[in-house]
């Protein structure tokens, strides 16, 4: 539990069927403010939510859901949001970072998977800025309730999305990295490696389990690769946010007014 202004908040939501759903509230910004609680949620797939989980999520009044999974992923694991009729799901498909894409190149071996994961994070910057721009358009358009964004594991596509949102709100990079690395505590949950092996065994019967262990890991160098791709091409993160994601100073200020206190 994390206290702010004598109110107790929870970083990780106590959900039975979604272990990596987290609130991005309470992070201090360079401007001296704090990101608002119960407004920005990051997570993994929502297909295993229990009835109790949905009751917990109801309190957040979720209005917008950004799902970064590709069509095959969300058809296999359909989100359970029946108790949240106000929530509108937007499918913002990003294929790099989904496990099917990674297994397709499993011949490289587990030993090279770390380098591949770093390249995936660079691709978020180099090839998918338009998708994250759409995310920010939805974020700016959400005038009420909470904003939830997720992928399958809630670590790569979602991790970079969280880094962008926190950057736009002027949260320092070291704090952003700390938030990113929290996923290592919650993912993979018990049984996840077995779930992945079973999921892909039909088409990939000889996949090395060590490959799954690497691709489900959360490592500093993964997000650092994305930051490096930004730093190599832009004078600052601010320039990247404005040129590629459409976040001019006025829109940044709108985001801060809505999501920082």
N, C-alpha and C positions, 0 to 999 in steps of 0.2 A: 504494500500500500504506500502511496506517495501523498504527502500532505502539501497543500498550498492554500494559504488564507484560511487555515484551520478546517479545511474540508479534505476528506480522504478520497483519493482516486486510485484506480488500479491500472497499472501499465498493461499487464496482460489480462485479458478478459477470462473469467473462470468458466470456460466452455468445455463440455465433454467431447464434442465431436469436431472441434476446430481449435487445436492447441496453440496456434500461432496468430491469433487475432489480438492486435495491440492498439492501444490508444496513443496517439501522438501528442497528447497534451502535456503541459508542464515543462517543456524545454525552453530554456532562457535564450533570448535572441540578442544579437549585438546591439539592438536598440534599447535593451533593458526591459523588454516585455517578456511574457511567457505565452507559448502556444496554448490555445484554449482546449480544455478537456471536453470529451464527448462530442467533438466535431469532426475529427479526422481519425479514421480507423484503417489499419492496414492488416492484410491477412492472406491466408491460403484458401483452398477450396472449401465451399460451404455445403457440400453434398451430404455430409454426415451429421449435420446439426440435429440435436435432439429437441424434443418439445421444450425442455427446460432451457436449452441454449437459445431458442427462438424467443422465449420469454425474456431472457437476459438482454438480447439485442433490441427488443421492442423499446426499452427505456431510452435508447439512443435516437429514436425517431429518424431512422435512416431514410433519406430521400433519393440519393444517387448512389449507384453501385457501378464501378468500373471494373470489368472483368477482362484481364489481359490474356486469358487463355484462348487458344484457337478453337474453331468449331468442333473438331474431333474431341478435344479435351472436355469442353463443357457439355457435350452430348453424352459422354461416358459418365460424367459426374455432375449431374444437374443440381444447381443450387436450390436449397430448401429455404425459401423466404416467404412462405405462405402467410405467416403472421405479420408480414410487413407490406401491406398493400400499397403504401405510399412510395415504396422503394422502386425506382425505375432502373432496370439493368441495362447498361450500355456495354456491348461487346467490342472492346478495343484490342483486337487480336494481335499478338506479337509472338511469332514462332521461335526466334532464338530464345533459349532459356527454358523451353518446355521439354519435358523428359523424352518425348517421342523423337524430337529432333536430335537430341543428344545420343539416344540409342542408335539412331541411324548411322552414326559415325563411330560406333563402338569398336571398330577394328583398330582405332588408334591406340587402344589399351588404356588401362587405368592410370598408368604412370604419366601419361600426357594429358589427362583430363583437366588438371589444374590450369594448364596453359590454354586449353580450349574454353574453359569457363571464363578466363580473363578476356579472351577474344569475344565471347558472347557479350560481356559487359561493355566492351568497346563498341560493339555493334549497336547497342542501345543508343549510343551517342551519334554514331556515324550514319545509321540507316533508319532509325525509328523516332526521330525527333517529332515527326508529324503526328505520330500517335500520342506522344506525351503532350504535344500542343493541344490536341483534342481533349485530353484529360483536364488540362488547365481551363479550357473553355467551359467544360462542365463544372469544374470547381468554382469558377467565377459566377456561373449561372445559378449556383445553388444558394439561394438566399435564406433558406431555413432548414433546420434539421442537420443530420450528420452526413458525411461523405465517406463511403467505404470503397477501397480499391484493393484488388486481390488478383492472384494468379493461382497456380496449383499448390505450390509449396509456401508461397508468401515470402520468398527470399531473394530471387534474382530480378525478375521483371518488376515485382512489387517493391523490392529493396531499392532499385534505382528510382522508381516513382517517388518513394518516400524521401530519398535524398534530394530530388528535385523540389518537392514541395517544401521541405524544411529549408533548403537553400533560398527559395523564393521568399520565405518568411524571415530570412537573415539569421538562421540558426547556424552557429559555427561548424566547420567541417569535422572537427574532432568529436563534437556532440552527435553529429549525423552518423559518423562511423560507429560510435558507441551504440546508437539505436540499431544500426544495421547488424552489428555483431550479436545483439540480443537473440536473433533468430537461432544462433548456435545452441542456446539453452532450451529452445522449444521445438526445434525441428532437426532431424526427423524424429517424430514421436515413435513410441513402441510399435513395432510391426510394420513400419513404413517401408523398410528395405524389402521385407517379404511381400508387401503389397505391390511394390514396383516389379519385383521379379516375377510374380504371378501374372501381373498385368501384361508384361511383354514376353512371357515365356513362349507363347504360341508362335510368334514371329522371330524371336531371338533366343532360342533355347540354350545357346552356349555363352550368353553374356556373363562376364566376370562380375561377381558380387562386389568386388572392390571398386568397380566402375560406379555402382550405385552409391557406395560409401563416399566417393569423391564428389559426385554430382549433387548429393544431398547435403554436403558440408557448406558451412558459411565461413568464408575466409576473408581477412582484411584485403588481401591482394586482388580479390575479385572486384570489389567496389573501387579500389584504388585504380584499377585499370580504366574504369569509366571516367573517373576524375582526370586521369592522365590524358585521355582522349580529348577531354574538354580543354585542358591546359595547353595542349599542343597546338590547338587551332584557334583559340580565342584568348584575348588579353585577360579575361576574367570570367568567372562563372556568371556574373551579371550580364556580360556581353552575350554569352551563349543563351541565357534565359530570354534576352530581348530579341536577338536575331533569329534564333531557331524555334523558340517556343512562344514568341509573340508577347512577352511580358514586359511592356514598357513600364516606366516609373509609375504611371497612373494606375495600371492594373496591379502592379506590385503593392501599391498603397491600398487598393481595394481588398486584396487578399489579407493584408495585415490587419485592416480594420475588422475583417470578418473572423479571422482565425488567430489573432493575437490580442492579449489583454494586458 
